[in-house]
């Protein structure tokens, strides 16, 4: 399909044409709503309109509302050589007009056009995450050739080329560091909230950020084989997979249309030939059959209920991108959770502080805060915030000079002529660090915390334990899900020790550590084999493929644009406890939809049989058909409460 290939090129190097994505569904929705407006105006002014204007207004509503679906139905029939519901709806509307029921036919077109427009809008909206992903990939790189730097497009990079990446820049390609060292923010790929140190001969990934050091990189993978590109491909392929329910609906659609059209053809002539009906009566009964057998009530039995449930959930902070996702949520047997930004807040905080005996804690905190305030590292930000919380804004001006960032290790500076060093145990001296308090380093590390030491005059005087803290509602949400019989699994890019500590604190059923995005997708698919219906909750770019692969993808409202676009459900208030409320609503909605479907099918069967036995005429057939539609709509609106 040419339009699809324009949005998802094999070599993704240009921005997609956004107006193509956004304008088409808006136009279709506007056309459907405008046709409904014409129908309403015509109905209100019916007594003041001549028959000619009455027909013209309805023809206008037919044309505006039905154009998109008529074109789709005819095109798909020609391409697939298979009849579809779009054609049946058109035939039913035309049949209604032929026997003089213009309003009923127009309403039929309006309801079907509106549902189709909403479906198209949702499908196109879900593909915008590709645009968001592309914005994170640099378009150019600094390549070094024969000692000379040159700016080149990413697509010109080849395996073996050497590129230069400055501090603060996003790495454009997968490769191995040749010179230099730096702290790398890998949250876009692994979800790990704490930057990792990368130095000579170590691998770096496209899409990650070099925080505090300049490095040269030897490229090891072409642009279309990087981990970043794999994320894009995984999102695309996972979204294009059809669920079993979608396949069933497609098969049912063709069968239903064939059965109705065959029954219509039989009713046109067979009663006239075998039952001594007049030809006029046979044609009349066939048209009634086409009207009462149209799936208007079936469509109305599902869409109003879904929209009501979606509106009710949105008012409580849970946004669904379509009714199908709300429907699927009730079938979930297991939920996989990302850690950083999902189970945890995603912001590092100082949770523990230890000081050497005889230390002026306020003075140490003030100096550590002053030094760290000049760094943008997440660990530094956490210590700076902690210093302000504990002692407030100090009035004494602390003169920090000769400050140096030691890439991947820590920071040092002179304060009143004394050298202060703040950083990892390896930087300040592991033996000195372990001697501060017996077992402090191992204890904090076993709890999944990062330990930062403060050293001056060759003496460790303070140690801080930092951790990404658990959200307030996390434990309650996990417990509620488990009480409902749903298994909870944490998938995280963190190391084994951190993952275990967080999992035990939260109360998860299981956890899997050291997960790259591709591995998260594989684990989600393994869970689907065991539990059939699996949801994934995440917030980062690295979660996008697994959100797309899960039966239901759930994103935190404060998550990245890519996660929000990829997910089927968004927790606007970042409240995990809302998941169990949404599952309850999903079960209630499915129950009401089943009531509506059985009722609408029952009415259609009764009307068809009554028509066959000549027990009803067209007005009663229309009343029965439209009356059942109104009843199922009202039943669906109960979900608004």
Secondary structure in CASP SS format (residue, H / E / C, confidence):
PFRMAT SS
TARGET T0000
AUTHOR 0000-0000-0000
METHOD secondary structure of the structure
MODEL  1
X C 1.00
X H 1.00
X H 1.00
X H 1.00
X H 1.00
X H 1.00
X H 1.00
X C 1.00
X C 1.00
X C 1.00
X C 1.00
X C 1.00
X C 1.00
X C 1.00
X C 1.00
X C 1.00
X C 1.00
X H 1.00
X H 1.00
X H 1.00
X H 1.00
X H 1.00
X H 1.00
X H 1.00
X H 1.00
X H 1.00
X H 1.00
X H 1.00
X H 1.00
X H 1.00
X H 1.00
X H 1.00
X H 1.00
X H 1.00
X H 1.00
X H 1.00
X H 1.00
X H 1.00
X H 1.00
X H 1.00
X H 1.00
X H 1.00
X H 1.00
X H 1.00
X C 1.00
X H 1.00
X H 1.00
X H 1.00
X C 1.00
X C 1.00
X H 1.00
X H 1.00
X H 1.00
X H 1.00
X H 1.00
X H 1.00
X H 1.00
X H 1.00
X H 1.00
X H 1.00
X H 1.00
X H 1.00
X H 1.00
X H 1.00
X H 1.00
X H 1.00
X H 1.00
X H 1.00
X H 1.00
X H 1.00
X H 1.00
X H 1.00
X H 1.00
X H 1.00
X H 1.00
X H 1.00
X H 1.00
X H 1.00
X H 1.00
X H 1.00
X C 1.00
X C 1.00
X C 1.00
X C 1.00
X H 1.00
X H 1.00
X H 1.00
X H 1.00
X H 1.00
X H 1.00
X H 1.00
X H 1.00
X H 1.00
X H 1.00
X H 1.00
X H 1.00
X H 1.00
X H 1.00
X C 1.00
X C 1.00
X C 1.00
X H 1.00
X H 1.00
X H 1.00
X H 1.00
X H 1.00
X H 1.00
X H 1.00
X H 1.00
X H 1.00
X H 1.00
X H 1.00
X H 1.00
X H 1.00
X H 1.00
X H 1.00
X H 1.00
X H 1.00
X H 1.00
X H 1.00
X H 1.00
X H 1.00
X H 1.00
X H 1.00
X H 1.00
X C 1.00
X C 1.00
X C 1.00
X H 1.00
X H 1.00
X H 1.00
X H 1.00
X H 1.00
X H 1.00
X H 1.00
X C 1.00
X C 1.00
X C 1.00
X C 1.00
X E 1.00
X E 1.00
X E 1.00
X E 1.00
X E 1.00
X E 1.00
X C 1.00
X C 1.00
X E 1.00
X E 1.00
X E 1.00
X E 1.00
X E 1.00
X E 1.00
X H 1.00
X H 1.00
X H 1.00
X C 1.00
X C 1.00
X C 1.00
X C 1.00
X C 1.00
X E 1.00
X E 1.00
X E 1.00
X E 1.00
X C 1.00
X C 1.00
X C 1.00
X C 1.00
X E 1.00
X C 1.00
X C 1.00
X C 1.00
X C 1.00
X E 1.00
X E 1.00
X E 1.00
X E 1.00
X E 1.00
X C 1.00
X C 1.00
X E 1.00
X E 1.00
X E 1.00
X E 1.00
X C 1.00
X C 1.00
X C 1.00
X C 1.00
X C 1.00
X C 1.00
X C 1.00
X C 1.00
X C 1.00
X C 1.00
X E 1.00
X E 1.00
X E 1.00
X C 1.00
X C 1.00
X C 1.00
X C 1.00
X E 1.00
X E 1.00
X C 1.00
X C 1.00
X C 1.00
X C 1.00
X E 1.00
X E 1.00
X C 1.00
X C 1.00
X C 1.00
X C 1.00
X E 1.00
X E 1.00
X E 1.00
X E 1.00
X E 1.00
X C 1.00
X C 1.00
X C 1.00
X H 1.00
X H 1.00
X H 1.00
X C 1.00
X H 1.00
X H 1.00
X H 1.00
X H 1.00
X H 1.00
X H 1.00
X H 1.00
X H 1.00
X H 1.00
X H 1.00
X H 1.00
X H 1.00
X H 1.00
X H 1.00
X C 1.00
X C 1.00
X C 1.00
X H 1.00
X H 1.00
X H 1.00
X H 1.00
X H 1.00
X H 1.00
X H 1.00
X H 1.00
X H 1.00
X H 1.00
X H 1.00
X H 1.00
X H 1.00
X H 1.00
X H 1.00
X H 1.00
X H 1.00
X H 1.00
X H 1.00
X H 1.00
X H 1.00
X H 1.00
X H 1.00
X H 1.00
X H 1.00
X H 1.00
X H 1.00
X H 1.00
X H 1.00
X H 1.00
X H 1.00
X C 1.00
X C 1.00
X C 1.00
X C 1.00
X H 1.00
X H 1.00
X H 1.00
X H 1.00
X H 1.00
X H 1.00
X H 1.00
X H 1.00
X H 1.00
X H 1.00
X H 1.00
X H 1.00
X H 1.00
X H 1.00
X C 1.00
X C 1.00
X C 1.00
X H 1.00
X H 1.00
X H 1.00
X H 1.00
X H 1.00
X H 1.00
X H 1.00
X H 1.00
X H 1.00
X H 1.00
X H 1.00
X H 1.00
X H 1.00
X H 1.00
X H 1.00
X H 1.00
X H 1.00
X H 1.00
X H 1.00
X C 1.00
X C 1.00
X C 1.00
X E 1.00
X E 1.00
X E 1.00
X C 1.00
X C 1.00
X H 1.00
X H 1.00
X H 1.00
X H 1.00
X H 1.00
X H 1.00
X H 1.00
X C 1.00
X C 1.00
X C 1.00
X C 1.00
X E 1.00
X E 1.00
X E 1.00
X E 1.00
X E 1.00
X H 1.00
X H 1.00
X H 1.00
X H 1.00
X H 1.00
X E 1.00
X E 1.00
X E 1.00
X E 1.00
X E 1.00
X E 1.00
X E 1.00
X E 1.00
X E 1.00
X E 1.00
X E 1.00
X E 1.00
X C 1.00
X C 1.00
X C 1.00
X C 1.00
X C 1.00
X H 1.00
X H 1.00
X H 1.00
X H 1.00
X H 1.00
X H 1.00
X H 1.00
X H 1.00
X H 1.00
X H 1.00
X H 1.00
X H 1.00
X C 1.00
X C 1.00
X C 1.00
X C 1.00
X C 1.00
X H 1.00
X H 1.00
X H 1.00
X H 1.00
X H 1.00
X H 1.00
X H 1.00
X H 1.00
X H 1.00
X H 1.00
X H 1.00
X H 1.00
X H 1.00
X H 1.00
X C 1.00
X C 1.00
X C 1.00
X C 1.00
X C 1.00
X C 1.00
X C 1.00
X C 1.00
X E 1.00
X E 1.00
X E 1.00
X E 1.00
X E 1.00
X E 1.00
X E 1.00
X C 1.00
X C 1.00
X C 1.00
X E 1.00
X E 1.00
X E 1.00
X E 1.00
X E 1.00
X E 1.00
X C 1.00
X C 1.00
X E 1.00
X E 1.00
X E 1.00
X E 1.00
X E 1.00
X E 1.00
X C 1.00
X H 1.00
X H 1.00
X H 1.00
X H 1.00
X C 1.00
X H 1.00
X H 1.00
X H 1.00
X H 1.00
X H 1.00
X H 1.00
X C 1.00
X C 1.00
X C 1.00
X C 1.00
X H 1.00
X H 1.00
X H 1.00
X H 1.00
X H 1.00
X H 1.00
X H 1.00
X C 1.00
X C 1.00
X C 1.00
X E 1.00
X E 1.00
X E 1.00
X E 1.00
X E 1.00
X E 1.00
X E 1.00
X C 1.00
X C 1.00
X E 1.00
X E 1.00
X E 1.00
X E 1.00
X E 1.00
X E 1.00
X E 1.00
X E 1.00
X E 1.00
X E 1.00
X E 1.00
X E 1.00
X C 1.00
X C 1.00
X C 1.00
X H 1.00
X H 1.00
X H 1.00
X H 1.00
X H 1.00
X H 1.00
X H 1.00
X H 1.00
X H 1.00
X H 1.00
X C 1.00
X C 1.00
X C 1.00
X E 1.00
X E 1.00
X E 1.00
X E 1.00
X E 1.00
X C 1.00
X C 1.00
X C 1.00
X C 1.00
X H 1.00
X H 1.00
X H 1.00
X H 1.00
X H 1.00
X H 1.00
X H 1.00
X H 1.00
X H 1.00
X H 1.00
X H 1.00
X C 1.00
X C 1.00
X C 1.00
X E 1.00
X E 1.00
X E 1.00
X C 1.00
X C 1.00
X C 1.00
X C 1.00
X H 1.00
X H 1.00
X H 1.00
X H 1.00
X H 1.00
X H 1.00
X H 1.00
X H 1.00
X H 1.00
X H 1.00
X H 1.00
X H 1.00
X H 1.00
X H 1.00
X H 1.00
X C 1.00
X C 1.00
X E 1.00
X E 1.00
X E 1.00
X E 1.00
X E 1.00
X C 1.00
X C 1.00
X H 1.00
X H 1.00
X H 1.00
X H 1.00
X H 1.00
X H 1.00
X H 1.00
X H 1.00
X H 1.00
X C 1.00
X C 1.00
X E 1.00
X E 1.00
X E 1.00
X E 1.00
X E 1.00
X C 1.00
X C 1.00
X C 1.00
X C 1.00
X H 1.00
X H 1.00
X H 1.00
X H 1.00
X H 1.00
X H 1.00
X C 1.00
X C 1.00
X E 1.00
X E 1.00
X E 1.00
X C 1.00
X C 1.00
X C 1.00
X C 1.00
X C 1.00
X C 1.00
X H 1.00
X H 1.00
X H 1.00
X H 1.00
X H 1.00
X H 1.00
X H 1.00
X H 1.00
X H 1.00
X H 1.00
X H 1.00
X H 1.00
X H 1.00
X H 1.00
X H 1.00
X H 1.00
X H 1.00
X H 1.00
X H 1.00
X H 1.00
X H 1.00
X H 1.00
X H 1.00
X H 1.00
X H 1.00
X H 1.00
X H 1.00
X H 1.00
X H 1.00
X H 1.00
X H 1.00
X H 1.00
X H 1.00
X H 1.00
X H 1.00
X C 1.00
X C 1.00
X C 1.00
X C 1.00
X C 1.00
X H 1.00
X H 1.00
X H 1.00
X H 1.00
X H 1.00
X H 1.00
X H 1.00
X H 1.00
X H 1.00
X H 1.00
X H 1.00
X H 1.00
X H 1.00
X H 1.00
X H 1.00
X H 1.00
X H 1.00
X H 1.00
X H 1.00
X H 1.00
X H 1.00
X H 1.00
X H 1.00
X C 1.00
END
